[in-house]
């Protein structure tokens, strides 16, 4: 379960167009070194989790594992297991909310 303030922040990021959603788009964002922060759900498939985390390590993109697919779908209105932001400000804000 993710905190309500994180859920609302993810919704704001999506509405403002600063959220990349879905595995292929997130991987593309990581590879192109545009991703600033990646969020992965706890219930993502093992092979998908490994692929995303390995890319994050290789390209030195910070990430965290948090919440479930259901939490993400409530927050952003789409059923996704991985999201990223390409905006430094939103990345810092999200990281701050996660660490509260």
C-alpha positions in Angstrom: 0.0 0.0 0.0 1.4 3.4 -0.9 0.8 6.5 1.2 -2.0 8.8 0.1 0.4 11.7 -0.5 2.5 9.6 -2.9 -0.7 8.4 -4.7 -1.9 12.0 -5.2 1.6 13.1 -6.4 1.6 10.3 -9.0 -1.8 11.5 -10.2 -0.5 15.0 -10.5 2.5 13.8 -12.4 0.3 11.9 -14.8 -2.1 14.8 -15.4 0.8 17.2 -16.0 2.3 14.8 -18.6 5.4 14.1 -16.5 4.9 10.4 -16.0 6.1 7.6 -18.3 4.0 4.5 -17.9 4.4 0.9 -19.0 7.4 -1.3 -19.2 8.5 -0.7 -22.8 8.2 3.1 -22.6 10.0 3.1 -19.2 12.8 0.9 -20.6 13.1 3.2 -23.6 13.3 6.3 -21.3 16.0 4.6 -19.2 18.0 3.6 -22.3 17.8 7.1 -23.7 19.0 8.4 -20.3 16.0 10.6 -19.9 14.5 8.8 -16.9 15.3 10.5 -13.6 13.5 8.2 -11.3 11.7 4.8 -11.7 9.0 3.2 -9.5 8.4 -0.5 -9.7 5.5 -2.3 -8.0 6.1 -5.2 -5.6 3.9 -7.5 -7.6 5.6 -7.1 -11.0 6.7 -10.3 -12.7 10.2 -11.5 -11.8 11.6 -11.3 -15.3 10.2 -7.8 -15.8 11.5 -6.7 -12.4 15.0 -8.0 -13.2 15.0 -6.4 -16.6 14.0 -3.0 -15.3 16.3 -3.1 -12.2 19.3 -4.2 -14.3 18.7 -1.3 -16.8 18.4 1.1 -13.8 21.7 -0.1 -12.4 23.5 0.0 -15.8 22.3 3.5 -16.6 22.5 4.7 -13.0 18.9 5.7 -12.7 17.5 5.7 -9.1 14.5 3.5 -8.5 12.4 2.1 -5.7 10.0 -0.8 -5.3 6.8 0.4 -3.8 3.1 -0.6 -3.7 1.1 -2.8 -6.0 -0.3 -2.7 -9.4 -3.7 -1.9 -7.8 -2.2 1.0 -5.9 -0.7 2.4 -9.2 -4.0 2.0 -11.1 -5.9 3.9 -8.4 -3.3 6.7 -8.4 -2.9 7.2 -12.2 -6.0 5.6 -13.6 -4.1 3.0 -15.6 -3.1 -0.5 -14.7 0.7 -0.4 -14.7 3.6 -2.1 -12.9 6.3 0.4 -13.6 6.4 4.2 -14.0 9.1 6.8 -14.4 9.5 10.5 -14.6 11.9 12.4 -16.9 11.5 15.6 -14.9 14.1 16.4 -12.2 11.8 18.4 -10.1 9.1 15.7 -10.0 11.8 13.1 -9.4 13.1 15.0 -6.3 9.6 15.7 -5.1 8.6 12.0 -5.4 11.7 10.8 -3.6 11.1 13.3 -0.8 7.5 12.0 -0.4 8.7 8.4 -0.4 11.3 9.1 2.4 8.8 11.0 4.6 
